[in-house]
C-alpha cells in the first residue's frame, strides 16, 4: 500500500500559552483496563468488523479510499445500510500502516470516555501513546493537556496512524469535536482520520475541502452499479442478467442493504428472478430494516411528515406543510436529509424519498392513518395547482378521484391540446381513463370528448362535446377550484369555450365539413381575447392545433391557397416540444399541396423536412423514409390527430413522388409504412392521399381493376373533396381504357374540370387516348389555377399537345413539345407521363435531341464522368443512391386471365385452332382475345405480341 505525505504538515507542538489558561484534568500514566466510569473496555469496539462470505469487494471504492493516506481527513458518508462500515473495514484490513478502529457509541459524548477509548484503540493496534500522554480519569472531560500531548506525539511518528471512527454520527458533543479537530490539525503527517457516518460531522469540512485535505465518499459513490449488483447476487447463489440487475438497482437506488436483504429473501423463492422484479417492499425484511433504522426514533413530528409526504413523488417545505397543516417542514426536511434518512435533496428546496422507503411509508401510512390518503392527494393537488405545477396537480387530483377538479384544472389552464400533441398525451389519456360518470362538470365532458376524438371515436366524441356545450350554456365554467388560482388571473368560462372551439374544429376536420371548421376558427378568434395572454403563450399548441385542423379542412375543400396560408403559419411556429409534431403535420400537408399542384421536387423537400421535424420529436424513430417496419417505425406515444404517432402524410407524399419517378419498390415501402399509422384510414385528407398513391401505384403496375378499388378513400364525409373525387375518376377512366372501353373512359371524365390543373392534364391525356382530341385540348385550355402550377402540369400538357400535333401531321411541333417536356421533366426526374404515353412517343424520342435529353434518367445511357466512383463512395458511406435509369418506356398493361392464357399459347407457336382446342373455346372467342391482346400491347402481329410481352415480363 503506497504511503503519501503530500498534504502532511510539520509537527506543531503547542507552547505553554496553549494550555496554561485551560484547566488540566488529572491523568495517570498507568495503562488502564477500564474507562473513566470504571467499566471494562469492550474489545468488540476495537475490532475490524468481519466481512461476511457474501461480501463483494468493490475495487473502485478501495482505490478511492487509498487517497485517505494522502489527506488528513476522510469522510465516508451514507445512509443506514449503505455499506460504509464493511467498505472501511475491508480497506483497513489491507493497510500496512497501523489502523486504530473504534466504533463510537452514544456514551462517548462525554469527552473523558471518548478519549479513553481512542487511546485504547491505539494500544489495540500496536501504536500506543506514551505515558506522557496519560489517560483521562474523569468521564466528563479530558482537558486541553491530553489532546495537545497526543497531537505532539503523533506528529513525531515516522509512519502515520490511521484512526477509523465508525458510526461517528453518534458523536454530537461539540467539545469532543473541537478537541478532535485540534488533534487532527496538530498531528500533521502522523494521523490519518477516517470518519464513517450517516450525518455531516461538526468539523469544518469546507476548510479541508478548499485546502485539498479531504477525501470524500458519499451516497452516490457507495451505490452499487448494475454490474456490481449482479456480482453481489452471484455471491448469494443467484444468477441475474445485467438488465434485470439494472431494474433492481433502479428500484433500490443501488442501496447495499436493500440488495443484500432482497437477495437473501429471493433465495427462498421458487422463482428468484421474478421475486426480485416484483417483491413487495412493505412486506419484506427491507421494510423491517428501514422502519427500525430510519423511522423509529424520530420525533413524532418527523414521523408524521415522512408518512404524509410518502404520497408525493417530490416535495418542498411549502407542499409538505400543506399536507401536515403545520409550518415546521423546512427544518425537519433539512435535518432528515443531513442525517441521510433516505430523504434525497433535488435542489432548490425540493426533496424526494428513496423509492423503497416511499413504498414502505405508504403502506405504513395506511395502517397508522387509515383513510387519510385521498385527502392528502386532494391537498397536494390544490397546492400544486396554485403553485403552477399542472401535471402533478392533475396526477394528485386523479389519485383523489376528484375528476371534476382534475378536468377543470386541465381546461382552465388551456392545456386540453396536450391530449393531441404527443407531449405526454398517452400519460394524460391514461390519467383520465378511470374517470366515471360521476364527474358531471362541463370540463369533464370536454376531456371525454377530447379523449374520444383523439381515438377517432367520432360518435362518442361529438356527443360529449354537445353535452359540454349545453352545460356551458346553462352555467359558465369558473376556475377549477376556488383556491386553485387567484381570481384576477382566472380565465373563467372563456377557457372552456375556447377548448370547445378546438374540439369543434377537430370534429369538422375528421368528418370532412369545412364550413364547420371555419365557424370554429371564427369563434376561437373571438375567445382568444377573453383569456389571459400568458396562458396562450404557455400553450402555443392550442392555436397551432386550431390552424392545423382549419388548414386540413380547407385542403379537403380544394381551397389550396387558403390552406397554404394557415399551414405555413403553423410550420413557422417557434420551436418547442409542444408544437414540434404540429409543425411536422403542417409541413406534410404543405408537401401534399405542392404535389397536387405539380411540384414534385418541392413536395419531396417539404416531406423530408417534416420527417426530420418528427425525428427531433422522437429520436428513437427511424431516421429516414423507407426505413423499416420494426417496433421503432412509429412514434412512442399518442394516437390522435397531431399526436406523436403522426398522420403519415409526409410518407404518402414521398410515395406519390416515387410513383411519378417510377421508383415503385420505394413507393410500396413508404405506402406500407404509412398504412401502419393509426390515422391512415380515419383522417379524410390522409385517407384520400393514401387512396391516390395506392391507385397510381397499381396503375403503374398494370393492375387497373385493383386500382379502381384502391382509389376509394372509404371515409364518410359531410362534403366531397373536389381533388379526391377527380383523382378517383381518373383511375376509373384509366381502367376503362385498359379494358378496351374508350367511350366509358371519356364519360367518367366529364366531372373533371380545369380547377384542378394536375387532374385536368391527366384527364386530357386520357381523353386523347380515348380518341377525343378536341375534348383533351378543351380541358387544357380551361385550366384555372389558384397559384402557379408546377412542372408536372407543364410536362403533362406538353405531351398531350405533342400527341395532338403528331396525329395532325405536325411533327415539328410535336418534337419541339416533347423536347420541352423532357427538359422540364428531367429536373424533377418525372418519368410516369412518358412511360404511360404509348407507342406514339417512341419515334419522337428516337431523335438525337430527344435522346440526349432523355439519356441517363429516362432511357439507359453511359454513366457521366466519375458517376461510378461517386456511386461506390455513396454506397460505402451508406447514403441512398439515385434510381437507376429505366430500361423501357412502356409499362405492362393489365391482361385478363383468358388473355394471358391465349398469350402463353401464342408464345408456344400454337395456331388459333390449337389454342381453341386446348382452352375449350371457340375459334371466334380466341380471335377476340387475340385482338384485345394486340391492342393492349400496341402491336399488329403474333411475333410482335410475343416479343413485346417478353419485354414487359408478361411471359
PyMOL commands that set and color helices and strands:
alter all, ss='L'
color gray80, all
select helices_A, chain A and resi 16-20+43-45+59-70+84-93+106-109+111-124+143-155+168-170+174-190+205-210+219-222+226-235+242-252+256-266+272-278+281-283+285-295+300-309+317-324+329-338+355-368+373-386+390-399+403-412+416-419+425-432+442-454+458-474+487-489+493-511+514-528+533-538+540-556+560-571+580-596+600-617+631-633+649-660+664-675+684-700+704-710+722-738+742-751+757-769+773-781+791-807+811-828+832-835+840-845+848-854+867-877+897-907+912-919+923-937+942-951
alter helices_A, ss='H'
color red, helices_A
select strands_A, chain A and resi 27-28+73-77+99-103+135-136+161-166+191-197+214-217+315-316+343-347+350-353
alter strands_A, ss='S'
color yellow, strands_A
deselect
rebuild
show_as cartoon
